[in-house]
Amino acid sequence: MIIQTNNLIKEYDVGSQKVKALDGINLAVEKGEFISIMGPSGSGKTTLMNIIGCLDTPTNGTYYLNGISVSDLSEDELANIRNDEIGFVFQSFHLLARNSALDNVMLPLKYAGTNKNEALKRSNEALEMVGLSDRSSHTPAELSGGQQQRVAIARALVNKPSILFADEPTGNLDSKTGADVMNIFKELNNNGQTIILITHEDSIAKQSNRIITIMDGLIKSDIRE
């Protein structure tokens, strides 16, 4: 089991009131699953991703990632877990404008202190996985939107994460380019990569193997294909 949550609750203070973004989430994710999480704005899906992606901590409940109790970790320990275990792909590509595709992909390895030769080798391999070996020296401005998202995917993969999170990864792409990106995710999943994708599009969600719908901070449905 990669992810196990028990009664996850997340509250925010809004003025003098407490608002529950998550109201008791129980979720189990096995290695190799491809999951879509859906729900309207304000449903709690982004809060859930932030917690299981170790960007935030719950108010109550427990979260285990690969058997490690994440709920009790310090900020530094959470940062280490994020760098070692988790890859993120966002709707906005978050690439450094002046850096080449290769340099953008290498960033997580630099933060991790990986030696330069190993970092180069792994970054080139990641670009090859997404079909961009011939664009490694190009800056984001010299790449199409789809190519920029593929660089972002390569960067997310370079640390060989246990889980790849994708938050609306096709939101800024046209339908054909979005389909190309989804094909990359499906190929990665076929090779064993665990993927959790946040989307509001039925057509995108249906390409995963399991669709979880969140409403009012609770899991409303959990359907496996």
Sine and cosine of phi, psi and omega as CSV:
sin_phi,cos_phi,sin_psi,cos_psi,sin_omega,cos_omega
0.00,0.00,0.84,-0.55,0.03,-1.00
-0.99,0.13,-0.73,0.68,-0.03,-1.00
-0.85,-0.52,0.71,-0.70,0.13,-0.99
-0.62,-0.78,0.90,-0.43,0.08,-1.00
-0.91,-0.42,0.58,-0.82,0.02,-1.00
-0.78,-0.63,0.92,-0.39,0.09,-1.00
0.79,0.61,0.75,0.66,0.01,-1.00
-0.93,0.38,0.79,-0.61,0.05,-1.00
-0.80,-0.60,0.70,-0.71,0.09,-1.00
-0.74,-0.67,0.86,-0.52,0.01,-1.00
-0.90,-0.43,0.58,-0.81,0.11,-0.99
-0.85,-0.53,0.58,-0.82,0.11,-0.99
-1.00,0.08,0.87,-0.50,0.06,-1.00
-0.86,-0.51,0.98,-0.19,-0.13,-0.99
0.90,0.43,-0.82,-0.58,0.00,-1.00
-1.00,-0.08,0.03,1.00,-0.05,-1.00
-0.95,-0.30,0.41,-0.91,0.14,-0.99
-0.97,-0.25,0.78,-0.63,0.02,-1.00
-0.93,-0.36,0.78,-0.63,0.00,-1.00
-1.00,0.00,0.93,-0.37,0.08,-1.00
-0.99,0.16,-0.58,0.81,0.11,-0.99
-0.81,-0.58,0.69,-0.72,-0.15,-0.99
-0.82,-0.57,0.66,0.75,0.05,-1.00
0.96,-0.30,0.94,0.33,-0.05,-1.00
-0.99,-0.11,0.83,-0.55,0.12,-0.99
-0.92,-0.40,0.90,-0.44,-0.11,-0.99
-0.63,-0.78,0.71,-0.70,0.09,-1.00
-0.81,-0.59,0.76,-0.65,-0.01,-1.00
-0.81,-0.58,0.81,-0.59,0.03,-1.00
-1.00,-0.01,0.42,-0.91,0.08,-1.00
-0.85,0.53,0.71,-0.70,0.07,-1.00
1.00,0.01,0.04,1.00,0.03,-1.00
-0.98,0.21,0.42,-0.91,0.12,-0.99
-0.83,-0.56,0.96,-0.26,-0.16,-0.99
-0.90,-0.44,0.68,-0.73,0.19,-0.98
-0.95,-0.30,0.69,-0.72,0.10,-1.00
-0.93,-0.38,0.84,-0.55,-0.05,-1.00
-0.87,-0.50,0.28,-0.96,0.06,-1.00
0.36,-0.93,0.47,-0.89,0.01,-1.00
-0.92,0.39,0.20,-0.98,0.07,-1.00
-0.84,0.54,0.74,-0.68,-0.01,-1.00
1.00,0.08,0.06,1.00,-0.05,-1.00
-0.97,0.25,-0.39,0.92,-0.04,-1.00
0.92,-0.38,-0.02,1.00,-0.09,-1.00
-0.91,0.40,-0.63,0.78,0.02,-1.00
-0.94,0.33,-0.62,0.78,0.07,-1.00
-0.87,0.50,-0.68,0.73,0.02,-1.00
-0.89,0.47,-0.70,0.71,0.02,-1.00
-0.89,0.47,-0.65,0.76,-0.01,-1.00
-0.89,0.45,-0.58,0.82,-0.01,-1.00
-0.97,0.25,-0.75,0.66,-0.03,-1.00
-0.96,0.28,-0.28,0.96,0.11,-0.99
-1.00,0.00,0.11,0.99,0.06,-1.00
0.89,0.45,0.45,0.89,0.12,-0.99
-1.00,-0.03,-0.26,0.96,-0.03,-1.00
-0.52,-0.85,0.23,-0.97,0.01,-1.00
-0.86,-0.51,0.50,-0.87,-0.01,-1.00
-0.97,0.23,0.38,-0.93,0.12,-0.99
-0.96,0.29,-0.66,0.75,0.06,-1.00
-0.57,-0.82,0.24,-0.97,-0.01,-1.00
0.99,-0.12,0.08,-1.00,-0.04,-1.00
-0.81,-0.59,0.49,-0.87,0.04,-1.00
-0.67,-0.74,0.84,-0.55,0.05,-1.00
-0.92,-0.40,0.79,-0.61,0.06,-1.00
-0.89,-0.45,0.91,-0.42,-0.08,-1.00
0.77,0.64,0.64,0.76,0.07,-1.00
0.99,0.11,-0.07,1.00,0.00,-1.00
-1.00,-0.09,0.76,-0.65,0.04,-1.00
-0.97,0.25,0.98,-0.21,-0.09,-1.00
-0.98,0.22,-0.48,0.88,-0.13,-0.99
-0.84,0.55,-0.46,0.89,-0.11,-0.99
-0.97,-0.23,0.13,0.99,-0.11,-0.99
-0.98,0.18,0.46,-0.89,0.08,-1.00
-0.97,0.24,0.16,-0.99,0.02,-1.00
-0.86,0.51,-0.67,0.74,0.01,-1.00
-0.90,0.43,-0.66,0.75,0.01,-1.00
-0.92,0.40,-0.62,0.79,0.07,-1.00
-0.89,0.46,-0.66,0.75,0.01,-1.00
-0.89,0.46,-0.65,0.76,0.02,-1.00
-0.91,0.42,-0.66,0.75,0.03,-1.00
-0.89,0.46,-0.70,0.71,0.01,-1.00
-0.85,0.53,-0.70,0.72,-0.07,-1.00
-0.95,0.32,-0.56,0.83,-0.08,-1.00
-1.00,0.05,-0.56,0.83,-0.24,-0.97
-0.92,-0.39,-0.29,0.96,-0.24,-0.97
-0.75,-0.66,0.67,-0.75,0.14,-0.99
-0.87,-0.49,0.63,-0.78,-0.02,-1.00
-0.87,-0.50,0.68,-0.74,0.17,-0.99
-0.80,-0.60,0.79,-0.61,-0.07,-1.00
-0.91,-0.41,0.24,-0.97,0.05,-1.00
-0.87,0.49,-0.71,0.70,0.14,-0.99
-1.00,0.01,0.75,-0.66,-0.30,-0.95
-0.94,0.35,-0.40,0.91,0.04,-1.00
0.84,0.55,0.67,0.74,0.07,-1.00
-1.00,-0.08,0.51,-0.86,0.07,-1.00
-0.98,0.19,0.85,-0.52,-0.21,-0.98
-0.88,0.47,-0.57,0.82,-0.09,-1.00
-1.00,-0.01,-0.08,1.00,-0.04,-1.00
-0.99,-0.11,0.53,-0.85,0.07,-1.00
-0.94,0.35,0.23,-0.97,0.08,-1.00
-0.82,0.57,-0.70,0.72,-0.01,-1.00
-0.88,0.47,-0.71,0.71,0.00,-1.00
-0.90,0.43,-0.61,0.79,0.05,-1.00
-0.89,0.46,-0.66,0.75,-0.01,-1.00
-0.93,0.38,-0.54,0.84,-0.05,-1.00
-0.96,0.27,-0.27,0.96,-0.14,-0.99
-0.79,0.62,-0.75,0.66,-0.02,-1.00
-0.87,0.49,-0.53,0.85,0.00,-1.00
-0.95,0.30,-0.57,0.82,0.08,-1.00
-0.89,0.46,-0.70,0.72,0.03,-1.00
-0.89,0.46,-0.55,0.84,-0.04,-1.00
-0.99,0.14,-0.13,0.99,0.02,-1.00
0.98,0.19,0.36,0.93,0.02,-1.00
-0.92,0.38,0.64,-0.77,-0.01,-1.00
-0.91,0.41,0.43,-0.90,-0.22,-0.98
-0.88,0.48,-0.68,0.74,-0.03,-1.00
-0.89,0.45,-0.69,0.73,0.03,-1.00
-0.91,0.41,-0.65,0.76,0.01,-1.00
-0.88,0.47,-0.68,0.73,0.04,-1.00
-0.89,0.46,-0.70,0.71,-0.03,-1.00
-0.88,0.48,-0.75,0.66,-0.06,-1.00
-0.94,0.35,-0.57,0.82,0.01,-1.00
-0.93,0.36,-0.65,0.76,0.06,-1.00
-0.91,0.42,-0.62,0.78,0.05,-1.00
-0.89,0.45,-0.66,0.75,0.00,-1.00
-0.91,0.42,-0.66,0.75,0.05,-1.00
-0.90,0.43,-0.59,0.80,0.04,-1.00
-0.90,0.43,-0.61,0.79,0.00,-1.00
-0.87,0.49,-0.53,0.85,-0.02,-1.00
-0.98,-0.21,0.20,0.98,0.11,-0.99
0.96,0.26,0.52,0.85,-0.05,-1.00
-0.83,-0.56,0.43,0.90,0.02,-1.00
-0.83,0.56,-0.57,0.82,-0.07,-1.00
-0.99,0.12,0.05,1.00,0.00,-1.00
-0.86,-0.50,0.29,0.96,-0.14,-0.99
-0.90,0.44,-0.46,0.89,-0.04,-1.00
-1.00,-0.05,-0.03,1.00,-0.05,-1.00
-0.99,0.13,0.60,-0.80,0.11,-0.99
-0.99,0.12,0.28,-0.96,0.01,-1.00
-0.80,0.60,-0.60,0.80,-0.02,-1.00
-0.90,0.44,-0.37,0.93,-0.01,-1.00
-1.00,-0.07,0.11,0.99,-0.03,-1.00
-0.88,-0.48,0.49,-0.87,0.10,-0.99
-0.96,0.29,0.18,-0.98,0.03,-1.00
-0.85,0.52,-0.68,0.73,0.02,-1.00
-0.90,0.43,-0.63,0.77,0.04,-1.00
-0.92,0.39,-0.62,0.78,0.05,-1.00
-0.89,0.47,-0.65,0.76,0.02,-1.00
-0.92,0.39,-0.56,0.83,0.05,-1.00
-0.93,0.38,-0.58,0.82,0.11,-0.99
-0.89,0.46,-0.67,0.74,0.02,-1.00
-0.88,0.47,-0.61,0.79,0.04,-1.00
-0.92,0.40,-0.69,0.72,0.02,-1.00
-0.87,0.49,-0.68,0.74,0.03,-1.00
-0.88,0.48,-0.64,0.77,0.00,-1.00
-0.93,0.38,-0.44,0.90,-0.06,-1.00
-1.00,-0.02,-0.27,0.96,-0.24,-0.97
-0.91,0.42,-0.44,0.90,0.04,-1.00
-1.00,0.02,0.13,0.99,-0.01,-1.00
0.80,0.60,0.87,0.49,-0.11,-0.99
-0.95,0.31,0.42,-0.91,0.12,-0.99
-0.92,0.39,-0.61,0.79,-0.05,-1.00
-0.75,-0.66,0.67,-0.74,0.13,-0.99
-0.94,-0.33,0.87,-0.50,0.08,-1.00
-0.99,-0.17,0.70,-0.72,0.03,-1.00
-0.76,-0.65,0.90,-0.44,-0.05,-1.00
-0.97,-0.23,0.97,-0.25,-0.04,-1.00
0.75,0.67,0.80,0.60,-0.16,-0.99
-0.93,0.37,-0.29,0.96,0.00,-1.00
-0.96,-0.28,0.12,0.99,-0.12,-0.99
-0.88,0.48,-0.51,0.86,-0.03,-1.00
-0.98,-0.22,0.26,0.96,-0.10,-0.99
-0.89,-0.46,0.47,-0.88,0.12,-0.99
-0.95,0.32,0.20,-0.98,-0.17,-0.99
-0.89,0.46,-0.64,0.77,-0.01,-1.00
-0.92,0.39,-0.71,0.70,0.00,-1.00
-0.91,0.41,-0.63,0.78,0.06,-1.00
-0.87,0.49,-0.64,0.76,0.03,-1.00
-0.90,0.43,-0.62,0.78,0.03,-1.00
-0.89,0.46,-0.67,0.74,0.01,-1.00
-0.91,0.42,-0.66,0.75,0.03,-1.00
-0.90,0.44,-0.56,0.83,0.05,-1.00
-0.90,0.43,-0.58,0.82,0.07,-1.00
-0.90,0.44,-0.71,0.71,0.02,-1.00
-0.87,0.50,-0.68,0.73,-0.03,-1.00
-0.91,0.42,-0.63,0.77,0.04,-1.00
-0.91,0.42,-0.66,0.75,0.05,-1.00
-0.87,0.49,-0.68,0.73,0.00,-1.00
-0.91,0.42,-0.63,0.78,0.05,-1.00
-0.88,0.48,-0.44,0.90,0.03,-1.00
-1.00,-0.02,0.17,0.99,0.13,-0.99
0.97,-0.25,-0.02,1.00,-0.03,-1.00
-0.96,0.27,0.78,-0.63,0.11,-0.99
-0.98,0.20,0.78,-0.63,-0.06,-1.00
-0.76,-0.65,0.73,-0.68,0.14,-0.99
-0.85,-0.53,0.86,-0.50,-0.14,-0.99
-0.89,-0.46,0.76,-0.65,0.09,-1.00
-0.99,-0.13,0.80,-0.60,-0.01,-1.00
-0.45,-0.89,0.39,-0.92,0.14,-0.99
-0.93,-0.37,0.07,1.00,-0.06,-1.00
-0.98,-0.18,0.86,-0.52,0.02,-1.00
-0.84,0.53,-0.66,0.76,-0.07,-1.00
-0.90,0.43,-0.53,0.85,0.05,-1.00
-0.97,0.25,-0.72,0.69,-0.04,-1.00
-0.86,0.51,-0.60,0.80,-0.06,-1.00
-0.93,0.37,-0.19,0.98,0.03,-1.00
-1.00,0.08,-0.13,0.99,0.08,-1.00
-1.00,-0.01,0.03,-1.00,-0.04,-1.00
-0.99,-0.16,-0.13,0.99,-0.05,-1.00
-0.45,-0.89,0.77,-0.64,-0.03,-1.00
-0.88,-0.48,0.87,-0.49,0.05,-1.00
-0.95,-0.32,0.79,-0.61,0.03,-1.00
-0.95,-0.33,0.78,-0.62,0.00,-1.00
-0.96,-0.28,0.73,-0.69,0.09,-1.00
-0.66,-0.76,0.76,-0.65,0.07,-1.00
0.78,0.63,0.64,0.77,0.08,-1.00
0.97,0.23,0.20,0.98,0.00,-1.00
-0.78,-0.63,0.43,-0.90,0.11,-0.99
-0.98,0.21,0.91,-0.41,-0.02,-1.00
-0.99,0.10,-0.63,0.78,0.02,-1.00
-0.49,-0.87,0.44,-0.90,-0.01,-1.00
-0.59,-0.81,0.99,-0.14,-0.14,-0.99
-0.92,-0.39,0.79,-0.61,0.06,-1.00
-0.98,-0.21,0.67,-0.74,0.01,-1.00
-0.96,0.27,0.00,0.00,0.00,0.00
